[in-house]
């Protein structure tokens, strides 16, 4: 794994149930200046809940930098604790914070295999803590089944931006399946969504144990009673037979999500509640099958940035043989779909910190082309496994993280991974593109620039 130190903004101290902890925070993640008030409120409320504190297994769903899960791991050494987050960087920072606090953790990759552990010794101020149960950190989405469960306690600072279908599926469908009988579901949620969240839990048969509200947040603690069971219809999707890859049916433009799961979902492991729309999308001269997803942009309309990217790639790669293509931050995979159709790529590498994006782009590629294109997925901070001089073309939508040299890191990947005569296109705001041009490395020859509706593209070719 690449060094995460450049992504750390500050380190804060936190005391919980007799454990003194330190947490690295990042501008790239939620609450980069201090531990947020919602998390503190939830931890305060459950600190004296003996059912939770004595639980043999605990899930922190949407863990962020790991404050909830690691606080429980430190104060409950006999509890098996699992931390999950959609953001791969959050998982990596959580592992770093486990190391910082002397907690030995295993972080899993997207495919479920163990990642390379942090090889450093714990900081001098922190002796390794003795634990008698596993501490696992893994990528995961709220509204999906969990092979590491069931649990005695499920904890979460629920993200408001997840969207109502995802929240309803998590609270109404997945939470009852995640918990053992008598287990506790405890979560904090922003005040405007509190009433809806309560309705979902009540409909699923959970019994309310405690509720605490402030001006901005509400904390709920529920128990899984004998009557608790997944509610029907929260996902809104049937898992019936799906069309073959490339033969996606067009549904009426009703604005509703499709009622059957496309084949790419089983291939990429995406749960149904994230599927938002389905149809064919015009990309250049091609009209390709494409699915939209809750939690990702371009679910119904192609952005000007993507249009500009495909136009710039067509120019940069004109007359070239493009077998191996990489896209940084693929979104739902529109540029990847175009690259396969227009350039004939045999292999497409997807690079992002967003596991939903990686899975969605992979699902769209598989739904359109089946196994005709090989797909590899990488976290943006873990691209060392991409071979030197192995790519014919690269498209980069940079992740603009404050305080982080994303320009230099992007150029480093392009300069290292491009083959000789390979082409790269960077798409961002004109201001960001000016920064890229100013620091363009030697050996990358400028092919040109292009602009469209507030976006700019820089085209380069590797000469040596």
Secondary structure, 3 states (H helix, E strand, C coil): CCCCHHHCCEEEEEEECCEEEEEEECCCCCCCCCCCHHHHHHHHHHCCCHHHHCCCEEEEECCCCCHHHHHHHHHCCCCEEEEEECEHHHHHHHHHHHHHCCCCCEEECCCCCECCCCCCCCCCCCCCCCCCCCEEEEECCCCCCCCCCCEEEEEEECCHHHCHHHHHHHHHHHHHHHEEEEEEEEEEEEHHHHHHHHHHHHHCCCEEEEEEECCCEEEEEEECCCCCCCCCCCCCCECCCCCCCCCCCCCCCCCCCCCECCHHHHHHCCCHHHEEEEEEEEECCEEEEEEEECCCCCCCCCCHHHHHHHHHHHHHCCCCCCCEEEEECCCCCHHHHHHHHHHCCCEEEEECCEHHHHHHHHHHHHHHHHHHCEEEEECCCCHHHCCCCCEEEEEECCCCCCCCCHHHHHHHHHHHHEEEEEEEEEEECHHHHHHHHHCCCCCEEEEEEEEECCEEEEEEEECC
